Amino acid sequence: MSTVIHWFRHDLRLADNPALTRAVRAAQAHGHTLLPVYIWDPAQAQPTRWVPRRMGPHRMAVLADTLTALDSALQQRGSRLLVLHGAAVSLLPRLVRAVQAVQVSAEAIAAPEEQDEADALARTARLEGWRWTPVWQSSLLDPPDLPFAVERTPDVFTAFRQQVERADVQPRAPLPAAARLPALPPHDALWEPMAAAQGHAARLTQDGAHGPPLLCHTPLKRPVPPVLMPEARSAFPYHLPACAPGEAGAQDHLAQYMSRKLPHSYKHTRNGLIGVDYSSKLSPWLASGALSAPQIMAALRAFEAEHGANDGSYWLWFELLWRDHFRLMHLKHGRALYRARGLTQLSPPPHDPQAFQRWCEARTGQPLVDAGMRELAASGFLSNRMRQVVASHLVHDLRCDWRAGAAWFESQLVDHDVYSNQGNWLYVAGRGTDPRGGRRFNLDKQAQDHDPQGHYRRLWGTA
């Protein structure tokens, strides 16, 4: 019996997952089995040019919990999640051969590393005779629905937003989750071939130690204390049920956010620094793919139909359009967004490794910046306002390479999104599409405007 594989990437949900829906329908149409798989690449826990671990403990914890939730949801529909350790470009073809797969579906991701993976898999699929079917699905608006071709997307966000709104482009309706999934392939078809394929794979543990291959349907191990301790001060306490990672947690949070009518106050509170409710806090679930942008908009439109629209509810649409714009910039400009000069002809940025280290360790001597960096290290989260403040200080005051800051955020943030992270750092550094050529923040003014009584600085021990 042949198999269809769905490779979960940043789409860790069952509902409103077009790539998974395509895989399910293909399996059902031809009587194939379906194998859901997630691949953990141990390189994510290794050092890079800029940081000691590409994925820090907070991101690891949220990923592990999200995979556990995904596996549970799959079990409820008659399936399981196979988690493999290694490089996707070598493991997936071996898995295809092991289960006699005819098709591999996956989310399309337009960042360079992810695109390289997809290109390599496409070449292998052509040589070996199986179908590689990536699906673009992470944006709010589908690119074919836009009033311009992707390569003609306005580089300036305001022009992009205005054209989209004039054309009244709307997101697609969210897709429901399948009530029942096709059967898994026989377990004996997986064990020996994948054992040979994986060799010595790294388990995700608190010390990064190597262990035996992970071949059963068991998600990644979660980092445990003393690496992580619950952080009561966190603005996104993912250790609490109210912020539980995974699809069910995302839907619960979205429902309570709407039921408490918080969209109406979003624009007024979005620059807050303390607490859960100053912003929507939807970004961690969006980043893992436990929640989709069309699902948010469907809930928001239902809210507005019942309670009315205002500037606050509009601003949620506005922010989701920003998220789409960063994605479209990747589709349009690709690898140029990862160059030192970005989209400009500026000289390579300067870099001071010692100043960067002080910034990472919250030892800059600037109370507001150090408070933000302590919050980030302790909780894996930081408000949008503080992200801009600490980024500006690193790039414009400490004269460090913006790519180092982007790498640190990638390592630390539980809501890291490759598109938004790259786009926002380019924006602050003046090497992206911002017509004003970068954003330099006055720390005294930021403190006066957003922490006039010093509550935030005291909360994080810098005042």
C-alpha positions as CSV (number, residue, x, y, z in Angstrom):
1,M,0.0,0.0,0.0
2,S,1.3,3.4,-0.9
3,T,1.5,6.4,1.5
4,V,1.1,10.2,1.4
5,I,3.4,12.0,3.8
6,H,2.6,15.4,5.3
7,W,5.7,17.2,6.7
8,F,4.7,19.6,9.4
9,R,7.0,22.7,9.3
10,H,5.6,25.9,10.8
11,D,2.0,24.7,10.4
12,L,1.5,22.7,13.6
13,R,-2.3,22.5,13.5
14,L,-5.0,20.4,11.9
15,A,-7.7,23.0,11.1
16,D,-7.2,25.5,8.3
17,N,-4.1,23.7,7.0
18,P,-4.4,23.6,3.2
19,A,-1.3,21.5,2.8
20,L,-2.5,18.9,5.2
21,T,-6.0,19.0,3.6
22,R,-4.4,18.3,0.2
23,A,-2.5,15.4,1.7
24,V,-5.6,13.9,3.4
25,R,-7.7,14.2,0.2
26,A,-5.0,12.6,-1.9
27,A,-4.7,9.7,0.5
28,Q,-8.5,9.2,0.7
29,A,-8.9,9.4,-3.1
30,H,-6.5,6.6,-3.8
31,G,-6.8,4.5,-0.7
32,H,-3.3,5.4,0.6
33,T,-2.1,5.6,4.1
34,L,-1.1,9.0,5.6
35,L,2.0,9.6,7.7
36,P,2.3,12.9,9.6
37,V,5.9,13.7,10.3
38,Y,7.9,16.5,12.0
39,I,11.7,16.7,11.6
40,W,13.8,18.1,14.3
41,D,17.2,19.2,13.0
42,P,19.8,19.1,15.8
43,A,21.6,22.0,14.1
44,Q,18.9,24.2,15.7
45,A,20.5,23.6,19.1
46,Q,24.0,24.4,17.9
47,P,25.9,27.6,17.9
48,T,26.0,30.0,15.0
49,R,28.2,33.0,14.1
50,W,26.2,35.2,16.5
51,V,24.6,33.1,19.2
52,P,25.5,30.0,21.4
53,R,22.3,28.2,20.5
54,R,20.2,28.9,17.5
55,M,17.0,27.9,19.4
56,G,17.1,28.8,23.0
57,P,15.3,26.9,25.9
58,H,12.1,29.0,25.8
59,R,11.5,28.3,22.1
60,M,12.4,24.6,22.6
61,A,9.9,24.3,25.4
62,V,7.1,25.9,23.4
63,L,8.0,23.7,20.4
64,A,8.0,20.5,22.5
65,D,4.6,21.4,24.1
66,T,3.1,22.3,20.7
67,L,4.2,19.0,19.2
68,T,2.8,17.1,22.2
69,A,-0.5,18.9,21.6
70,L,-0.4,18.1,17.9
71,D,0.3,14.5,18.5
72,S,-2.7,14.4,20.9
73,A,-5.0,16.0,18.3
74,L,-3.8,13.4,15.7
75,Q,-4.5,10.6,18.1
76,Q,-8.1,11.8,18.5
77,R,-8.4,11.4,14.7
78,G,-6.8,8.0,14.4
79,S,-3.3,9.0,13.6
80,R,0.0,9.9,15.4
81,L,3.0,12.2,14.8
82,L,6.3,10.7,13.8
83,V,9.2,12.9,15.0
84,L,12.5,12.3,13.4
85,H,15.9,13.8,14.1
86,G,18.2,14.9,11.4
87,A,18.3,16.9,8.2
88,A,15.1,16.9,6.2
89,V,16.8,16.8,2.8
90,S,18.3,13.4,3.7
91,L,15.6,12.0,6.0
92,L,12.5,12.7,3.9
93,P,13.7,10.8,0.8
94,R,14.6,7.8,3.0
95,L,11.2,8.0,4.7
96,V,9.6,8.1,1.3
97,R,11.4,4.9,0.3
98,A,10.6,3.2,3.6
99,V,6.9,3.6,3.4
100,Q,6.6,3.6,-0.4
101,A,5.3,7.2,-0.4
102,V,4.0,8.7,-3.6
103,Q,3.6,12.2,-2.4
104,V,5.0,14.6,0.3
105,S,3.0,17.7,1.1
106,A,4.4,20.6,3.2
107,E,4.0,24.3,3.8
108,A,5.9,26.5,1.4
109,I,8.3,28.9,3.3
110,A,10.0,31.6,1.4
111,A,13.1,32.1,3.6
112,P,16.4,31.1,2.1
113,E,17.3,28.0,4.2
114,E,13.7,26.7,4.0
115,Q,13.6,27.3,0.3
116,D,16.9,25.5,-0.1
117,E,15.4,22.5,1.6
118,A,12.4,22.6,-0.7
119,D,14.5,22.9,-3.8
120,A,16.7,20.0,-2.8
121,L,13.6,17.9,-2.1
122,A,12.0,18.9,-5.5
123,R,15.2,17.7,-7.3
124,T,15.1,14.4,-5.4
125,A,11.4,13.9,-6.1
126,R,12.0,14.4,-9.8
127,L,14.8,11.9,-9.9
128,E,13.0,9.3,-7.7
129,G,9.5,9.7,-9.1
130,W,7.4,10.9,-6.2
131,R,5.5,14.2,-5.9
132,W,6.7,17.1,-3.9
133,T,3.7,19.5,-3.2
134,P,4.6,22.6,-1.2
135,V,1.6,24.9,-0.5
136,W,1.8,28.6,0.3
137,Q,-0.5,29.0,3.3
138,S,1.0,31.2,6.1
139,S,-0.3,34.6,4.9
140,L,-3.7,36.2,5.7
141,L,-4.3,37.0,2.0
142,D,-3.6,34.6,-0.8
143,P,-1.1,36.2,-3.2
144,P,-3.2,35.4,-6.3
145,D,-6.0,37.5,-4.8
146,L,-3.9,40.7,-4.5
147,P,-4.4,43.6,-6.9
148,F,-0.8,43.2,-8.2
149,A,1.6,40.5,-9.0
150,V,3.9,39.4,-6.1
151,E,7.0,40.8,-7.9
152,R,5.2,44.2,-8.1
153,T,4.3,44.3,-4.4
154,P,4.8,47.9,-3.2
155,D,7.9,48.0,-1.0
156,V,6.4,50.7,1.3
157,F,3.8,49.2,3.6
158,T,1.4,52.2,3.4
159,A,1.2,51.9,-0.4
160,F,0.7,48.1,0.0
161,R,-2.1,48.5,2.6
162,Q,-3.9,51.2,0.6
163,Q,-4.0,49.1,-2.6
164,V,-5.2,46.1,-0.7
165,E,-8.0,48.0,1.0
166,R,-9.1,49.8,-2.1
167,A,-9.4,46.5,-3.9
168,D,-11.3,45.1,-0.8
169,V,-9.2,41.9,-0.8
170,Q,-10.5,39.5,1.8
171,P,-8.9,36.4,3.4
172,R,-10.2,33.0,2.4
173,A,-12.6,31.1,4.8
174,P,-10.8,28.8,7.2
175,L,-10.8,25.1,6.4
176,P,-12.2,22.7,9.1
177,A,-10.1,19.9,10.5
178,A,-10.8,16.4,9.2
179,A,-12.9,14.4,11.6
180,R,-10.9,11.3,10.8
181,L,-7.5,10.8,9.2
182,P,-6.4,8.0,6.9
183,A,-4.6,5.1,8.6
184,L,-0.9,5.2,9.4
185,P,1.4,2.9,7.4
186,P,2.4,-0.3,9.2
187,H,4.9,0.3,11.9
188,D,7.2,-2.4,10.7
189,A,7.6,-0.4,7.5
190,L,9.2,2.4,9.5
191,W,11.4,0.8,12.1
192,E,14.4,-0.8,10.3
193,P,14.7,1.5,7.3
194,M,14.5,4.6,9.5
195,A,16.9,3.2,12.1
196,A,19.5,2.9,9.3
197,A,18.7,6.4,8.0
198,Q,19.0,8.2,11.3
199,G,22.0,6.6,12.9
200,H,22.9,8.5,16.1
201,A,20.3,11.3,16.4
202,A,20.2,14.0,19.0
203,R,17.3,14.1,21.5
204,L,16.1,17.5,22.6
205,T,17.2,17.5,26.2
206,Q,18.2,20.1,28.7
207,D,21.9,19.6,28.1
208,G,21.8,18.8,24.4
209,A,23.3,15.3,25.0
210,H,23.1,12.7,22.3
211,G,20.9,9.7,22.7
212,P,19.5,6.8,20.7
213,P,17.4,7.4,17.6
214,L,13.8,8.6,18.2
215,L,11.8,6.3,16.1
216,C,8.5,5.9,18.0
217,H,5.6,8.3,17.8
218,T,6.8,10.4,20.7
219,P,7.4,14.2,20.5
220,L,10.5,16.0,21.6
221,K,11.5,16.1,25.2
222,R,10.8,19.4,26.9
223,P,13.6,21.3,28.6
224,V,13.3,21.0,32.4
225,P,14.4,23.0,35.4
226,P,16.9,24.3,36.2
227,V,17.1,25.4,32.6
228,L,13.6,26.8,32.8
229,M,11.6,28.0,35.7
230,P,8.1,29.5,35.5
231,E,8.3,33.2,35.2
232,A,5.5,34.9,37.1
233,R,6.3,38.3,35.6
234,S,6.0,37.2,32.0
235,A,3.7,39.0,29.6
236,F,3.2,35.6,27.9
237,P,3.4,32.9,30.7
238,Y,3.4,29.9,28.4
239,H,3.7,27.6,31.5
240,L,0.1,28.5,32.5
241,P,-3.0,26.9,30.9
242,A,-4.2,30.3,29.7
243,C,-1.2,30.5,27.3
244,A,-0.9,26.8,26.6
245,P,1.0,26.1,23.4
246,G,-0.8,24.1,20.7
247,E,-3.9,24.4,18.6
248,A,-6.4,23.9,21.4
249,G,-4.7,26.6,23.5
250,A,-4.7,28.9,20.5
251,Q,-8.4,28.5,20.0
252,D,-9.1,29.0,23.7
253,H,-7.1,32.2,23.8
254,L,-8.7,33.6,20.7
255,A,-12.2,32.9,22.0
256,Q,-11.5,34.5,25.4
257,Y,-9.9,37.5,23.7
258,M,-13.0,38.1,21.7
259,S,-15.5,37.4,24.5
260,R,-13.8,39.9,26.7
261,K,-14.1,42.5,23.9
262,L,-10.4,43.2,24.0
263,P,-10.2,44.0,20.3
264,H,-11.9,47.3,21.0
265,S,-9.1,48.5,23.2
266,Y,-6.2,47.0,21.2
267,K,-5.0,50.2,19.6
268,H,-5.0,52.1,22.9
269,T,-3.1,49.4,24.9
270,R,-0.9,47.8,22.3
271,N,2.2,49.8,23.4
272,G,1.9,48.5,26.9
273,L,4.8,46.7,28.6
274,I,3.4,44.8,31.5
275,G,0.7,42.1,31.6
276,V,-1.0,39.7,29.2
277,D,-3.9,41.9,27.9
278,Y,-2.1,45.0,26.6
279,S,-1.7,43.2,23.2
280,S,-3.5,40.2,21.6
281,K,-0.6,37.8,22.4
282,L,-1.7,35.8,19.3
283,S,1.8,35.9,17.8
284,P,3.3,32.8,19.6
285,W,0.5,30.6,18.2
286,L,0.8,32.2,14.8
287,A,4.6,31.6,14.8
288,S,4.3,27.9,15.5
289,G,1.4,27.6,13.1
290,A,-1.0,26.4,15.8
291,L,-3.2,29.2,14.6
292,S,-3.7,30.7,11.2
293,A,-4.2,34.4,10.2
294,P,-7.5,33.5,8.4
295,Q,-8.8,32.0,11.6
296,I,-8.1,35.2,13.5
297,M,-9.8,37.3,10.9
298,A,-12.9,35.0,10.8
299,A,-13.1,35.4,14.6
300,L,-12.5,39.2,14.4
301,R,-15.2,39.7,11.7
302,A,-17.7,37.7,13.8
303,F,-16.8,39.9,16.8
304,E,-17.3,43.1,14.8
305,A,-20.6,41.8,13.4
306,E,-21.8,41.3,17.0
307,H,-20.2,44.2,18.9
308,G,-19.2,46.7,16.2
309,A,-15.9,47.7,14.7
310,N,-13.7,50.5,15.9
311,D,-10.1,51.7,15.6
312,G,-8.9,48.9,17.9
313,S,-10.4,46.1,16.0
314,Y,-9.2,47.7,12.7
315,W,-5.7,47.8,14.1
316,L,-5.6,44.0,14.4
317,W,-6.3,43.8,10.6
318,F,-3.6,46.5,10.2
319,E,-1.0,44.4,12.1
320,L,-1.9,41.2,10.1
321,L,-1.3,43.2,6.9
322,W,2.1,44.1,8.2
323,R,2.8,40.4,8.8
324,D,1.7,39.7,5.2
325,H,3.9,42.5,3.8
326,F,7.0,41.0,5.4
327,R,6.0,37.7,3.7
328,L,5.5,39.3,0.4
329,M,8.9,41.1,0.7
330,H,10.5,37.6,1.0
331,L,8.7,36.4,-2.1
332,K,9.8,39.5,-3.9
333,H,13.3,40.1,-2.7
334,G,14.4,36.7,-1.3
335,R,18.0,36.4,-0.2
336,A,18.7,40.1,-0.6
337,L,16.9,40.5,2.7
338,Y,19.7,38.6,4.4
339,R,22.6,40.5,3.0
340,A,24.5,42.8,5.4
341,R,23.4,45.8,3.4
342,G,19.9,44.5,3.0
343,L,18.1,46.2,0.1
344,T,20.4,49.2,0.2
345,Q,23.8,50.1,-1.1
346,L,25.1,51.0,2.3
347,S,28.4,49.8,3.6
348,P,28.4,46.6,5.8
349,P,27.3,47.5,9.3
350,P,29.9,47.9,12.1
351,H,30.0,45.4,14.9
352,D,31.3,45.4,18.5
353,P,31.3,41.9,19.9
354,Q,31.8,43.1,23.5
355,A,28.9,45.6,23.2
356,F,26.7,42.9,21.7
357,Q,27.5,40.5,24.6
358,R,26.6,43.2,27.1
359,W,23.3,43.8,25.3
360,C,22.5,40.1,25.3
361,E,23.3,39.9,29.0
362,A,21.4,43.1,29.9
363,R,24.5,44.9,30.9
364,T,24.3,48.0,28.7
365,G,23.9,50.4,31.6
366,Q,20.7,51.7,30.1
367,P,17.9,50.8,32.6
368,L,15.1,50.6,30.0
369,V,17.1,48.5,27.6
370,D,18.4,46.2,30.3
371,A,14.9,45.7,31.7
372,G,13.8,44.6,28.2
373,M,16.7,42.2,27.7
374,R,16.1,40.7,31.2
375,E,12.5,40.1,30.3
376,L,13.5,38.5,27.1
377,A,16.0,36.1,28.7
378,A,13.7,35.2,31.6
379,S,10.5,34.7,29.7
380,G,11.1,34.3,25.9
381,F,8.8,37.3,25.2
382,L,9.1,41.0,24.8
383,S,6.5,43.6,23.8
384,N,6.6,45.1,20.4
385,R,7.5,48.5,21.8
386,M,10.4,47.1,23.8
387,R,11.6,45.1,20.7
388,Q,12.0,48.3,18.8
389,V,13.7,50.1,21.8
390,V,16.3,47.4,22.4
391,A,16.9,46.9,18.6
392,S,17.4,50.6,18.0
393,H,19.9,50.8,20.9
394,L,21.9,47.8,19.6
395,V,22.1,49.1,16.0
396,H,22.3,52.9,16.4
397,D,23.8,53.5,19.9
398,L,26.0,50.4,20.4
399,R,26.9,50.3,16.6
400,C,26.4,46.6,16.3
401,D,25.5,44.5,13.3
402,W,21.7,44.2,12.9
403,R,22.1,40.6,11.9
404,A,23.5,39.7,15.4
405,G,20.4,41.2,17.0
406,A,18.1,39.3,14.6
407,A,19.9,36.1,15.5
408,W,19.5,36.8,19.2
409,F,15.8,37.4,18.8
410,E,15.5,34.2,16.7
411,S,17.1,32.3,19.6
412,Q,15.1,33.8,22.4
413,L,11.6,34.7,21.2
414,V,8.8,32.1,21.6
415,D,7.0,33.9,18.8
416,H,9.9,34.0,16.4
417,D,8.7,34.3,12.8
418,V,11.5,34.3,10.2
419,Y,9.6,36.8,8.0
420,S,8.7,39.3,10.6
421,N,12.0,39.0,12.5
422,Q,14.1,39.7,9.4
423,G,11.7,42.5,8.2
424,N,11.6,44.3,11.5
425,W,15.4,44.3,12.0
426,L,15.9,45.6,8.5
427,Y,13.3,48.2,9.2
428,V,15.0,49.5,12.4
429,A,18.4,49.3,10.8
430,G,17.4,51.3,7.8
431,R,18.4,48.5,5.4
432,G,14.9,47.4,4.3
433,T,11.9,49.2,2.7
434,D,11.3,52.0,5.3
435,P,11.4,55.3,3.4
436,R,12.7,57.1,6.5
437,G,15.9,55.1,6.4
438,G,15.8,53.4,9.9
439,R,14.3,54.1,13.3
440,R,16.5,55.5,16.1
441,F,14.7,55.8,19.4
442,N,15.4,58.3,22.2
443,L,15.6,56.2,25.3
444,D,14.6,59.0,27.7
445,K,11.6,59.8,25.6
446,Q,10.6,56.1,25.4
447,A,10.9,55.7,29.1
448,Q,8.8,58.9,29.7
449,D,6.2,57.9,27.2
450,H,5.8,54.2,28.1
451,D,7.2,53.8,31.6
452,P,6.8,57.2,33.2
453,Q,6.5,55.8,36.8
454,G,9.3,53.2,36.3
455,H,7.0,50.3,37.0
456,Y,8.5,48.2,34.1
457,R,12.1,49.0,35.0
458,R,11.4,48.0,38.7
459,L,9.6,44.9,37.7
460,W,12.7,43.7,35.8
461,G,15.2,45.0,38.4
462,T,16.8,47.9,36.7
463,A,15.4,50.9,38.5
